[in-house]
Amino acid sequence: MKLRNLIFALFLAIGAIGFTACTGDDGGAGPAGPAGPAGPAGEDGADAGDVESHYSFLTSWGKASGTIACDDPLLTEEGVFPGPELEALAASTNAVRFAAADGTAANANGYVEVACGNAVFDMPSNPDFNGDGAGDLTGLTGTDDAPTWVFVKTHRGGDAAAVPQEGGRAAATGAAGVSITEQKSFTAGHFFADMDTRGGSDEAIERGLLYHECGIGTAPSALRGEWRAVNIVNTTQNTVLSSNGLEIPLVNTVVTKTTDKVCLRLDSLPGAVKCYVREQTTLPDTVEPGSVASQAMASDTEKMIIYGDGSSPMVVVMPHANPMGTTNAGKVGPAAATADEQFIGTANDFAGGKLCNLFTESAPANPQQ
């Protein structure tokens, strides 16, 4: 072997010995050498939670821009439902709660199915409440071809009777006063649905992308969360003070303002409480001149709103109600004159098809239907 080749082989052997020693595989590492000079500063790294992405369906869930990062309050905080703390239904009512309320039966605590006549939803799986691996709800009627949302009731609250409010007592015998009463009723519970991922809605795809990026809530296509329904009846009426000190209600003076809400808080968007709201003012067929009824105006309006802190709505969102002067003014679709779902009491109190607008993100046709 030539001298040049021997020298080259010797360098290879020395390099191999040095490389093995550096790995620490054959013994402890030697003392650290002196630090070398600092290299140039690298670019600032971005926290993954600060990286924003755009999801257009969020424009109606509290993010007008549709752009959100994983550390956004919409994903990290918990929106507050309107109303007081509610009382949990007794465990002894579970059998009743898990039986469907058909909208006319006396089972006010039965779960509610709401059908949406569009391609947005599939039928959700029957939820397992007791952990035995089987669904607990009996009598589910929905299918993938005719899907429903499921609202299971867990809490109730409110006033047993109308509560007097600040009015205007008559100043003298024979003089007119004003009586005001208000009654509030609440129900609340769990919400279950499943979004169609076969092209029925861009929202289903976007929800999947958001979950992939941030991992908040239930994995799509399932929707899970909590709900609360509210019914408020405010009655204003003129009275007259009798000679024995009693305030006697006057006929043809009653103004009744009724507010109905169904609000959702999804575990995938916990910072938003999104509500369907219907507000109605009704007057007597014959109105007494000069009474409170003569100064009021009958109305019936609907809207979709987002609550932030639980006290006042953050924003009115799509779908917008039809404008005044058009067919079904003040209403969102579909057209429905009567309620067909039983949320609060033993009678139908909500038009279920209206609630579908909570996931229908476009303005209605004008005029409607």
Secondary structure, 3 states (H helix, E strand, C coil): CCHHHHHHHHHHHHHHHHHHHHHCCCCCCCCCCCCCCCCCCCCCCCCHHHCEEECHHHHHCCCCCCEEECCCHHHHCCCCCCCCCCEECCHHHHHHHCEECCCCCCCCCCEEEEECCCCCEECCCCCCCCCCCCCCCECCCCCCCCCEEEEEEEEEEECCCCEECCCECCCCCCCEEEEEEEEEEEEEEEEEEEECCCCCCHHHHHHHHHHHHHCCCCCCCEEEEEEEEEEEEEEEEEEEECCCCCEEECCCCCEEEEEEEEEEEECCCCCCEEEEEEEEEECCCCCCCCCCHHHCCCEEEEEEEEECCCCCEEEEECCCCCCCCCCCCCCCCCCCCCCCECCCCCCCCECHHHHHHHHCCCCCCCCCC
